[in-house]
Every structure is written in structure tokens, then in C-alpha cells.
Amino acid sequence: MYPSTPYLEHNFEAQVIPPGQTVDVEFTFYPKEAIKYQEKVAFEINGLSKQVVEFSGQGTDMKVWFSFLSTSS
């Protein structure tokens, strides 16, 4: 089971998926620095095989601009 990290979280719990059914797995990316990130997540299938999914992303610097609006009528 892939543990969540500070920058890549998931909502998946190991389970048996009945034939003909599907399960959605949501991953959320929270970059902490302006660097490239790369993770490989392996999904085990019936204890016999693994499917590896690769995630990559890029953190960026946060830029904030302020605008002052006139309060005159």
C-alpha cells in the first residue's frame, strides 16, 4: 500500500473489487517547493501482478499582487 506523502495524498483503502465493478482513486498534489516531483505508485492485483502508475508535477513560486481600489464615490 502506497502511503500518502506531504505532497501526494490519496483516498484509497485496500479492498476487493467485485467483477464488473470499478473504484475511483483520487490523488491530490500539494507541492511544497518550486521543484519537479515524481512518484511511482504500484497497485497490486490479486497478489499476482502489479500495475505501476507514474505521477509527475512541478511546484511553482506563489506570486501575489495587490490592487487598491478607490473608495471615493
C-alpha positions as CSV (number, residue, x, y, z in Angstrom):
1,M,0.0,0.0,0.0
2,Y,1.4,3.4,-1.0
3,P,1.5,5.8,2.0
4,S,0.5,9.4,1.4
5,T,3.3,11.9,1.4
6,P,3.3,15.6,2.3
7,Y,2.9,16.4,-1.4
8,L,0.9,13.5,-2.8
9,E,-2.2,12.3,-0.9
10,H,-4.8,9.6,-1.8
11,N,-8.1,8.4,-0.6
12,F,-7.7,4.7,-1.4
13,E,-8.1,1.8,1.0
14,A,-7.2,-1.7,0.1
15,Q,-10.3,-3.6,-0.9
16,V,-11.7,-6.4,-3.0
17,I,-13.4,-5.1,-6.2
18,P,-16.2,-7.4,-7.4
19,P,-16.2,-8.5,-11.1
20,G,-17.7,-5.8,-13.3
21,Q,-17.3,-3.0,-10.7
22,T,-14.9,-0.1,-10.6
23,V,-13.3,2.1,-7.9
24,D,-12.2,5.7,-8.3
25,V,-8.9,6.6,-6.6
26,E,-8.3,10.3,-6.1
27,F,-4.7,11.6,-5.8
28,T,-4.2,15.2,-4.7
29,F,-0.9,17.0,-5.4
30,Y,0.3,19.6,-2.8
31,P,3.8,20.8,-3.9
32,K,5.8,22.3,-1.0
33,E,8.6,23.7,-3.1
34,A,9.2,25.1,-6.6
35,I,10.8,21.8,-7.8
36,K,9.9,18.8,-10.0
37,Y,8.2,15.9,-8.3
38,Q,8.0,12.3,-9.4
39,E,6.4,9.3,-7.7
40,K,5.6,5.8,-8.8
41,V,2.6,4.1,-7.2
42,A,2.1,0.3,-7.6
43,F,-1.3,-1.2,-7.5
44,E,-1.3,-4.9,-6.6
45,I,-3.7,-7.1,-8.5
46,N,-4.8,-10.4,-6.8
47,G,-1.4,-10.7,-5.2
48,L,-0.1,-11.9,-8.5
49,S,0.8,-8.8,-10.5
50,K,1.4,-5.1,-10.1
51,Q,0.4,-2.1,-12.2
52,V,2.7,0.9,-11.7
53,V,1.3,4.4,-12.3
54,E,3.8,7.3,-12.5
55,F,2.9,10.7,-11.3
56,S,4.9,13.9,-12.0
57,G,4.3,17.5,-11.3
58,Q,6.0,20.8,-10.9
59,G,5.7,23.2,-7.9
60,T,5.9,26.9,-8.7
61,D,6.6,30.0,-6.7
62,M,3.5,31.8,-5.5
63,K,3.2,35.3,-6.8
64,V,0.6,37.6,-5.2
65,W,-0.3,41.1,-6.5
66,F,-2.4,43.6,-4.6
67,S,-4.7,46.1,-6.2
68,F,-6.0,49.1,-4.3
69,L,-9.5,50.2,-5.3
70,S,-10.6,53.7,-4.8
71,T,-13.4,54.1,-2.2
72,S,-14.4,57.5,-3.4
73,S,-17.9,57.9,-4.8
